[in-house]
Amino acid sequence: MIGDSVWFPIMLNYKTDICDDSVVPARYYGDGTFDGHFSHIAQWGFNSVRVCLDMELGAVDTCRLFASIDTLLASACRNNLRVMLLIRPPFDKRQTEYTIHLMSHLAFNTTLWAYDFFNEPLYFDPVADRSKTAAYRIVSDWRILRDTYAPRQLFTIGFAEPIEVFEWDPSILPVDFIEMHTYHPLRIASEMYWYGHYCGKPWMVGETSLPADGDSVPYDWQSRYMLESFQCAIDNGAIGFGWWEFQDCLSGTNFEAWYSGLRNSKNLDKPATDIVKKLNALKPKKALCPVNYHNMLGYHNLALEGLVADASSHTPIEGAVVRGWNEDWSVGINTFSDADGKFYLVSNDRCTHFEISAPGYECIKFTRRQNYPHIDSLPQQMLEYQSIDYRHFLVSSESMLTFDSAAFLLPQAIANMGEIKLHRLNLR
């Protein structure tokens, strides 16, 4: 809320660097200033920015650093932008002390509406195979920090995708709201559907985009994707929507990093910037289960069916996340259990390694060589999701998220995994 009005953050991700102990706009943004950039962002129609301050600090002059953060927040305020700060997670003593000083310094700043304590634990957690209870204790400690030093700001974590439930289970972590990230067009509707139905908390999209270079991917596709992904988010009950990011980064590692911005590397606006002001006019509709929810990537060779149930009550568990890998761990795929606890894990290769969990339940891992039916060949056996072109599944280029349901039918070769039993977590 802002005053008596519900506030829906329409947020743009904004990168920064540290130069001479001060926070400055990311170097690849060129010679612009916070005022110039934030004015531009507000004119496009955004009301919030997620400012990325999660860089390694080193030996910095904290007073000078905090003064530059004050300058950044004052600039955002002048342009009617609220700020979410992504910070480096306070795992160690030094980072915790820094975080306490930062929160204390900004405790009464009304431009700052939320802290994101950790960007995508799935990819950036320094501890492999962290238990759910360990993650819960860490976030509980962070919650105490927030409650003590920043009680006027909200507290979240940036979740990468539903398989975060294996370790950083969003349903049990004591954050104020969930901020999820989703990108691949074949996956976003299913992942939003899962968060909207099973995360157990208010949630928003923190990052999404369709990279567009105006050549291999037309700019109008990016515009359509923005409209459709926003509609999908509000249909599933999202309380906010964020786009990655302000400007293209041609020094990035892949096409997604190079061309996800709303401004190209020559500082020219892309057509999707004209869409932002239209988003508030969209109204939520009934959320429908996506046609590819149980086979998000359109695999077609093999399937494993099974059932996930509560170990004590023997009742089916809806919304369980099932992941399988092939023998050498080179390809992994996910699926979800339905209202009857049943799932189909569709793959192009035989799955032998598995990980299964559900919100509020234990996570189990095991290796099992399933007795798949005989199949003469396994076409596209090594295909993994980054290499899958979503355009092959589109009904029409007029819609970036409308897929041909016939492309996601179950294969004929189906094996049975049987019943998987999960124990509910006891966090006391």
C-alpha positions in Angstrom: 0.0 0.0 0.0 1.0 3.6 -0.5 -1.3 5.6 1.7 -4.8 4.1 1.1 -4.0 2.8 -2.4 -2.8 -0.6 -3.5 0.6 -0.2 -5.2 1.5 -2.7 -7.9 5.3 -2.5 -8.7 6.1 -2.4 -12.4 9.8 -2.8 -12.0 12.9 -2.5 -14.2 16.2 -4.2 -13.2 19.1 -1.7 -13.1 22.8 -2.7 -12.8 25.5 -0.7 -11.0 29.2 -0.8 -10.5 31.5 0.5 -7.7 34.0 3.2 -8.8 36.2 5.1 -6.3 34.2 3.7 -3.4 30.9 5.0 -4.9 28.0 3.3 -6.6 27.7 4.3 -10.2 25.6 3.2 -13.2 26.9 0.0 -14.8 29.8 0.9 -17.1 28.2 -0.6 -20.2 25.3 1.9 -19.8 27.7 4.5 -21.1 28.2 8.0 -19.7 24.7 8.5 -18.3 23.7 9.5 -14.7 21.2 8.1 -12.3 19.0 11.2 -12.9 19.1 10.7 -16.7 18.5 7.0 -16.5 15.8 7.1 -13.9 14.0 9.9 -15.7 14.0 7.8 -18.8 12.7 4.7 -16.9 9.9 6.7 -15.3 8.9 8.2 -18.7 8.6 4.6 -20.1 6.0 3.9 -17.4 7.9 2.0 -14.6 7.2 2.9 -11.0 10.1 0.9 -9.5 13.6 -0.3 -10.1 15.5 -3.3 -8.7 19.0 -1.9 -8.2 21.7 -4.6 -8.2 24.2 -3.9 -5.4 25.3 -7.5 -5.0 28.9 -7.0 -6.1 31.9 -8.0 -4.0 32.7 -4.9 -2.0 36.4 -5.4 -1.1 38.0 -2.6 1.0 35.7 0.3 0.5 35.1 3.6 2.3 31.6 2.8 3.7 30.7 6.4 4.4 31.4 7.3 0.8 29.6 4.3 -0.5 26.5 5.0 1.6 26.5 8.7 0.5 26.4 7.5 -3.2 23.5 5.1 -2.3 21.7 8.1 -0.8 22.3 10.0 -4.1 20.9 7.0 -6.0 17.8 6.9 -3.8 17.3 10.6 -4.0 17.4 10.5 -7.8 14.8 7.7 -7.8 12.6 9.7 -5.5 12.8 12.7 -7.8 11.5 10.5 -10.6 8.7 8.9 -8.6 10.5 5.5 -8.6 10.5 3.2 -5.6 13.6 1.0 -5.1 14.2 -2.6 -4.3 17.9 -3.2 -3.4 19.5 -6.5 -4.3 22.3 -7.0 -1.8 25.0 -9.6 -1.4 23.7 -12.3 1.0 25.1 -11.8 4.5 26.6 -15.3 5.0 29.7 -14.2 6.8 30.5 -11.9 9.7 31.9 -9.1 7.5 28.9 -9.1 5.1 26.5 -9.3 8.0 28.0 -6.2 9.7 27.9 -4.3 6.4 24.2 -5.3 5.9 23.4 -4.1 9.4 25.1 -0.7 8.8 23.3 -0.4 5.4 19.9 -1.2 6.8 20.4 1.1 9.8 21.5 3.9 7.5 18.4 3.5 5.3 15.9 2.6 7.9 13.7 5.7 7.4 14.1 6.0 3.7 10.6 5.8 2.1 11.9 5.4 -1.4 13.4 2.0 -0.5 10.5 -0.5 -0.4 12.3 -3.8 -0.2 15.5 -5.7 0.2 16.4 -8.8 -1.9 18.8 -10.7 0.2 19.9 -13.3 -2.3 19.8 -13.6 -6.0 18.9 -17.1 -7.3 20.2 -19.5 -4.6 19.7 -22.3 -7.1 22.7 -21.1 -9.0 24.7 -19.0 -6.5 24.5 -20.8 -3.2 28.1 -21.4 -2.1 27.0 -24.6 -0.3 26.0 -27.5 -2.5 23.1 -29.7 -1.4 22.1 -27.4 1.4 19.2 -28.9 3.5 15.8 -27.2 3.6 16.1 -26.8 7.4 19.5 -25.1 7.0 18.1 -22.7 4.5 15.1 -22.0 6.8 17.4 -21.2 9.7 19.5 -18.8 7.5 16.5 -16.9 6.3 15.1 -16.8 9.8 18.3 -15.1 10.9 18.0 -12.7 8.0 14.4 -12.0 9.0 15.6 -11.0 12.5 18.1 -8.6 10.9 15.4 -7.0 8.8 12.9 -6.8 11.7 15.6 -5.3 14.0 17.3 -2.8 11.6 14.9 -2.2 8.7 11.3 -2.8 10.0 9.9 -0.3 7.5 11.1 -2.2 4.4 10.0 -5.5 3.0 12.2 -8.6 2.7 12.4 -11.1 -0.2 14.7 -13.5 -2.1 15.0 -13.8 -5.9 14.1 -17.4 -6.8 15.3 -18.8 -10.1 12.7 -21.5 -10.8 10.4 -24.1 -9.0 13.3 -26.5 -8.4 14.5 -24.1 -5.7 11.9 -26.1 -3.6 14.6 -28.8 -3.3 16.7 -26.5 -0.9 15.3 -23.0 -0.6 11.7 -23.9 -0.3 9.7 -20.7 -0.8 6.7 -22.0 1.1 8.7 -22.4 4.4 11.1 -19.4 4.2 10.0 -16.4 6.4 10.1 -13.8 3.7 7.4 -11.1 3.2 6.8 -12.1 -0.5 8.4 -14.3 -3.2 10.2 -12.7 -6.1 10.6 -15.2 -8.9 12.6 -15.1 -12.1 11.6 -16.9 -15.4 12.8 -16.5 -18.9 12.4 -19.3 -21.5 9.0 -18.8 -23.3 8.2 -22.5 -23.0 8.6 -22.4 -19.3 7.3 -19.1 -18.0 3.6 -19.8 -18.0 4.1 -23.1 -16.2 6.5 -21.6 -13.7 4.1 -18.7 -12.9 1.3 -21.2 -12.6 3.3 -23.2 -10.1 4.3 -20.2 -8.0 0.8 -18.8 -8.1 -0.7 -22.0 -6.8 1.9 -23.6 -4.6 4.4 -21.1 -3.1 2.0 -20.2 -0.3 2.9 -16.6 -0.2 2.3 -13.3 -2.1 4.6 -13.4 -5.1 5.8 -11.2 -8.0 7.9 -11.6 -11.1 11.3 -10.1 -10.4 12.9 -10.8 -13.7 11.7 -11.9 -17.1 12.4 -10.8 -20.7 12.5 -11.9 -24.3 15.9 -10.9 -25.8 15.4 -9.2 -29.1 18.1 -7.8 -31.5 15.7 -6.5 -34.2 17.1 -9.1 -36.5 17.0 -12.8 -35.5 14.3 -11.9 -33.0 12.1 -9.0 -34.1 11.5 -6.1 -31.7 7.7 -6.6 -31.9 8.1 -10.1 -30.5 9.6 -8.6 -27.4 6.7 -6.2 -27.2 4.2 -9.0 -27.4 6.1 -11.1 -24.9 5.9 -8.2 -22.4 2.2 -7.9 -22.7 1.6 -11.6 -22.6 3.9 -12.4 -19.7 2.4 -9.5 -17.7 -1.1 -10.9 -18.4 0.1 -14.4 -17.4 1.5 -13.0 -14.1 -1.6 -11.1 -13.0 -3.8 -14.1 -14.1 -1.8 -16.2 -11.6 -2.1 -13.6 -8.8 1.2 -11.8 -9.0 1.5 -8.7 -6.9 4.2 -7.1 -9.1 6.1 -7.5 -12.4 9.8 -6.9 -13.1 11.7 -6.8 -16.4 15.4 -7.6 -17.1 16.9 -5.1 -17.8 17.5 -1.4 -18.6 20.0 -1.8 -21.5 21.6 -4.4 -23.7 25.0 -5.8 -22.5 27.1 -6.8 -25.5 29.9 -8.0 -23.2 27.5 -10.6 -21.7 27.9 -14.3 -22.0 24.9 -15.2 -24.2 22.1 -13.9 -26.4 19.9 -13.4 -23.4 22.4 -11.1 -21.7 23.2 -9.3 -24.9 19.7 -8.3 -26.0 17.3 -8.4 -23.0 17.4 -4.7 -22.4 14.8 -2.1 -23.3 17.5 0.2 -24.7 20.1 -1.1 -27.2 23.8 -0.6 -26.9 23.6 2.6 -28.9 21.3 4.1 -26.2 18.2 3.9 -28.5 14.8 2.8 -27.0 13.3 -0.5 -28.2 9.6 -0.5 -29.2 8.7 -2.5 -26.0 9.2 0.7 -24.0 5.9 1.9 -25.5 4.2 -1.1 -24.0 5.0 -0.4 -20.3 2.3 2.3 -19.9 -0.3 -0.1 -21.3 0.3 -2.8 -18.6 -1.8 -1.2 -15.9 -4.8 -1.3 -18.1 -4.7 -5.1 -18.3 -7.1 -7.0 -16.0 -6.6 -10.4 -14.5 -8.4 -13.4 -16.1 -8.9 -16.9 -14.9 -5.5 -18.7 -14.7 -5.6 -21.8 -16.9 -3.1 -24.7 -16.5 -0.7 -24.3 -19.5 -0.9 -26.9 -22.3 2.7 -27.9 -21.6 2.6 -27.9 -17.8 3.5 -31.6 -17.5 5.9 -31.5 -20.5 7.2 -28.0 -20.5 9.9 -28.5 -23.2 8.0 -30.7 -25.6 10.2 -33.9 -25.2 8.8 -36.9 -27.0 10.8 -40.1 -26.6 10.1 -41.5 -23.2 8.0 -40.9 -20.1 8.0 -42.0 -16.5 4.7 -42.0 -14.6 4.4 -42.0 -10.9 2.6 -40.8 -7.8 3.7 -38.5 -5.0 2.0 -39.0 -1.7 2.3 -37.9 2.0 4.1 -40.6 3.9 1.9 -40.3 6.9 -1.6 -39.7 5.6 -1.0 -41.5 2.2 -2.9 -38.7 0.5 -1.7 -37.4 -2.9 0.6 -34.4 -2.9 -0.3 -31.8 -5.5 2.4 -29.4 -6.8 5.3 -31.7 -6.1 8.4 -31.0 -8.3 10.0 -34.0 -10.0 13.4 -33.7 -11.7 15.3 -36.4 -13.6 18.7 -36.5 -15.2 20.2 -38.9 -17.8 23.0 -41.3 -16.9 25.9 -38.8 -17.2 23.9 -35.8 -15.7 24.2 -33.8 -18.9 20.4 -33.3 -19.4 17.9 -32.6 -16.7 14.1 -32.1 -16.9 11.3 -31.2 -14.6 7.6 -31.8 -14.2 4.9 -31.4 -11.5 2.4 -33.6 -9.9 -1.3 -32.9 -10.5 -4.3 -32.8 -8.1 -4.2 -36.6 -7.8 -0.4 -36.6 -7.0 0.3 -38.1 -10.4 3.1 -37.0 -12.6 4.6 -37.8 -16.0 8.3 -37.0 -16.5 8.8 -36.8 -20.3 12.4 -37.0 -21.6 14.4 -37.6 -24.8 16.9 -39.9 -22.9 16.5 -42.4 -20.2 16.5 -40.8 -16.7 18.4 -42.6 -14.0 19.0 -39.9 -11.3 16.1 -38.2 -9.5 15.3 -35.5 -7.1 11.7 -35.0 -5.7 10.2 -32.6 -3.2 7.1 -30.5 -2.6 6.4 -27.3 -0.7 6.7 -28.0 3.0 8.0 -31.5 2.5 11.4 -33.2 2.6 13.6 -33.6 -0.5 14.7 -37.0 -1.6 17.4 -38.0 -4.1 18.0 -41.4 -5.6 19.4 -43.3 -8.6 17.3 -45.9 -10.2 17.7 -47.5 -13.6 14.1 -47.7 -14.8 12.8 -50.5 -17.0 11.8 -48.4 -19.9 10.0 -50.0 -22.8 12.2 -50.8 -25.8 12.5 -48.0 -28.3 14.6 -48.3 -31.5 16.1 -44.8 -31.4 16.2 -41.7 -29.2 16.2 -38.7 -31.5 17.5 -35.4 -30.0 18.7 -37.5 -27.1 21.1 -34.7 -25.8 18.7 -31.8 -26.3 18.6 -29.5 -23.3 16.4 -26.5 -22.7 18.8 -23.7 -23.7 19.0 -25.2 -27.1 15.3 -25.6 -27.7 13.8 -23.0 -30.0 10.4 -22.0 -28.6 9.4 -20.7 -32.1 8.9 -24.2 -33.3 6.0 -24.6 -30.8 4.2 -21.3 -31.5 0.7 -21.5 -33.1 1.4 -18.1 -34.6 4.0 -15.3 -34.3 1.1 -13.1 -33.2 1.5 -14.7 -29.7 4.7 -15.5 -27.9 3.0 -17.8 -25.3 0.4 -19.7 -27.3 1.7 -23.1 -28.1 0.4 -26.0 -30.2 -1.0 -28.5 -27.6 -0.3 -31.4 -30.1 3.5 -30.8 -29.6 3.3 -31.9 -25.9 1.4 -35.2 -26.1 2.8 -38.1 -24.0 5.0 -40.6 -25.9 3.9 -44.2 -26.4 6.9 -45.5 -24.4 5.9 -45.1 -20.7 7.5 -46.7 -17.7 6.1 -46.7 -14.1 8.1 -45.4 -11.2 5.4 -46.3 -8.6 4.6 -44.3 -5.5 7.0 -41.8 -4.0 6.4 -41.0 -0.3 7.5 -37.7 1.2 7.5 -36.7 4.9 6.3 -33.3 5.9 8.9 -31.1 7.4 8.9 -30.3 11.1 10.7 -26.9 11.5 10.2 -26.6 15.3 
